[in-house]
Amino acid sequence: MENLRKGFPVLEQYTYLNTAASGLLPETVWEFRQNHDLDFLLGASVFKEKQAGILSKTRELVGETFVCPHAQVALVPNFSYGFNTLLEGLEKPQKALLVKNDYPSLNWAVESRDFEISYAEINESLEKNIAEAFEKQQPDFFAFSVVQYINGIKIDLEFLQNLKKEYPETLFIADGTQFCGTEAYNFNESAIDILICSTYKWLNAGYGNAFMLFKKEVEGKIAPKALGFGSLQGKYKAHEGNFIGKFEPGHQDTLNYGSLAEALKLIKKIGIGEISSRIKALSRKAKSEFTKMNLLEESVVNRAEHSSIFNIKGNNKLFEYLRSKQIITSQRGEGIRVSFHYFNTENELNLLLKELRNFGI
């Protein structure tokens, strides 16, 4: 386990339980960034001639990691850019289904446009609520986070498969920002039509990089309006009117997308199976202990499966107390959010539990 922590020097000073807010910068990514800018400093346009190769390699690594054809992967700077570009390409009015209190960057973007919107409540019966909303509203698209950012409730992916069979014409648009990098995921075989993911959290790729995955069938349903010289540049964007090119209209930053490639190489080296098993083991223990201490909302306790994000009962005083003990968390919703990645340990969970008890919980 120590080897998996070695490339993250921040773990030497903090008990870092805050990946749901910001992932770490691995040393391998930092080294790439140092070398990249040194090469740019010394080579200028000679170095930039390699740009297409860096971007193509990143696109291919994203496709390999999440099982999506390379020509159906778009590289975008962040979730919001990709999602807003997508929404602008949808005909209006359309009926949209959202999850109530989902990530603001998702819900606000839909709510600010001329869509007819309905909502599914997020509680222990999330899937039942979604199914009922589908039956009642027959939405044209369903936009949702795979994992909820406040309390970590994760939608059942098998439920989505069955729902998609029932409503094949509805577009399923997912935010994978709190999901991608925590377990193996096969986009081709999933129910999701479009997945968008900012990669600065669980993929530990730094800021300014994200990706979008598309099923081939969605191309006729969306007409993005963004175009630029960059839309036609690169191995997978060779012809005019290329679909993914409309999500990549300008210059692409090889520093940021190259960082994503390095982060994906690290995941491949460790193995997504190893990452997933470590996260799940820690999550099960955390849920069990938090439940015993009555720190979780009932909707989380009553669900069979959960992510590794938890919102525990606590106020600003507890938040500041934990920070004074070098335990890094976030204040979200009405409580304190803690999140566990593969580099976290059972000892760190035990330290958190000890400090919660010392605080008087």
C-alpha positions, 0 to 999 in steps of 0.5 A: 500500500505504501507504494501506492501512496509514494507518488503523492507527497501531500499525503505526508502532511495531511489525512486527505479525505477530500478527493470529491473536491479535488484530486491530488497531483501525482508526481508522474503528472507533475514531472510530465508538466515540468518537461512539457513546459521546458520543451516548449521554452526551448523549442516553441513551434518546433515543440508544438509540431508534436501537438497532434500526437499528444492529443491523439494519444490522450484520446486513445487512452481515454477510449481504452480506459472507458471502452469507447471508440477513439473517434467518439471521444471529445477532449474538452476543458471541463464538464461545464464547457462540454455540457453547455455546448451539448445543450446548445446543440439540442432542439428546443423545446424538449422535455428534460428530467433531472435529479433534484439537488444534483450538481449545480453545473448540471441542473443550472445549465438545463434550468437556464434554457427553454426546456420543460423540466421535471425532477426525480427526488434523491433518496433511498428510492432514487431508481423508483423515483426515476422510473415513475418520472419516466412513466409520467413525463416521457422525457426527451433527455435525462441528465444526471450524475452517476454519483451524487456530489453531496452524499455519494448516492450512486445510481444503479447502472443495471437499473439504467440498462433496463430503463434504456431498453424501455425508453430507447429514444430518450437521451441518457446524459451522465456526469461521470466526474464523481465516478470515473476512476473509481471502478471499471466502466464499459461505456460501449455496453452501458445505457448512457448515450453521452458521458462527460467527466472533469478529470481533476477529481478521481482521475488525479489529472489536474485542472483544465481537462475533461472528456466526453464519450458519445454513442454513434447514434447520438450524432443525428440528434445533436447539432453543436454550433461551435466551430473553429480551425481546431475542429478539423485538426487531428487524427480523428477529426479529418473531415469537415463537419466532423461531430467531435470537432464541434466540441473542440473548436479552438486550440487544445492545450497539450499541457493539460491533455497530456496531464490527463494521458499521464494520469491514465497511464498511472491508473493502467499501471496500478490496475483499475481492478486494484483501485476499485477493490481498495475503494470498495473495501474502505467504503464498506468499512466507513459506511458500517462505522458511520452507521453505528455512530448515527452519522449518515442520513437514512437514505444512504444507510438504507441503500444496498450499494454506495460510493466512497463519498459520505456526508456525515452529520457535523457543523463548522466547529467539527469541520475546523476541529478536523482541519486542526488535526490535519484531516482535510474534508469539505462542508457540503449540504448540511454536513461534512463530506468525506471521500476515500480514494485508493491511496487512503488507508484503514488507518486514516479512517480509524484516525477520523473515527478516533477524532470524531469520538474525541470531539464528542460524537 
